Amino acid sequence: MAVPKKRTSKGKRNQRKAVWKRKATVAAQKALSLGKSILTGRNKGFIYPGAEESETEE
């Protein structure tokens, strides 16, 4: 027979939600940083085809 599980406290629930939201913030910061480095030309670990390469293929 099924037995009800123990109730999760408000603190645990809020902590889980905070961790989940922080992951989104960190991912957004990384994406913004990568975009800025691509635009300025300082990217080192990301290969992005420039405008010159795509025009020469045509």
C-alpha positions as CSV (number, residue, x, y, z in Angstrom):
1,M,0.0,0.0,0.0
2,A,1.2,3.5,-0.8
3,V,2.5,5.6,2.1
4,P,2.6,9.4,1.9
5,K,6.1,10.9,1.8
6,K,7.3,13.4,4.3
7,R,6.6,17.0,3.6
8,T,9.5,19.2,2.2
9,S,10.2,22.3,4.3
10,K,9.9,25.8,2.9
11,G,13.6,26.3,3.4
12,K,14.6,23.2,1.3
13,R,12.1,24.3,-1.4
14,N,13.4,27.8,-1.5
15,Q,17.0,26.6,-1.6
16,R,16.3,24.3,-4.6
17,K,14.6,27.1,-6.4
18,A,17.5,29.5,-5.7
19,V,20.0,27.0,-7.1
20,W,17.8,26.5,-10.2
21,K,17.6,30.3,-10.8
22,R,21.3,30.8,-10.3
23,K,22.1,28.2,-13.0
24,A,20.1,30.4,-15.4
25,T,22.0,33.5,-14.3
26,V,25.4,31.9,-14.7
27,A,24.5,30.5,-18.2
28,A,23.3,34.0,-19.3
29,Q,26.5,35.6,-18.1
30,K,28.6,33.0,-19.9
31,A,26.6,33.6,-23.1
32,L,27.0,37.4,-22.9
33,S,30.7,37.1,-22.2
34,L,31.2,34.8,-25.2
35,G,29.2,37.1,-27.4
36,K,31.2,40.1,-26.3
37,S,34.5,38.3,-26.9
38,I,33.4,37.3,-30.4
39,L,32.4,40.8,-31.3
40,T,35.7,42.3,-30.0
41,G,37.8,39.6,-31.7
42,R,39.4,38.4,-28.4
43,N,38.0,34.9,-28.5
44,K,40.5,32.2,-27.8
45,G,38.5,29.0,-27.2
46,F,35.7,29.5,-29.6
47,I,36.1,29.1,-33.4
48,Y,33.7,31.4,-35.3
49,P,33.8,31.8,-39.0
50,G,34.3,35.4,-39.9
51,A,32.6,37.4,-42.7
52,E,35.7,37.1,-45.0
53,E,35.6,33.2,-45.0
54,S,31.9,33.0,-45.9
55,E,32.3,35.4,-48.8
56,T,35.2,33.6,-50.4
57,E,33.3,30.3,-50.6
58,E,30.6,31.8,-52.8
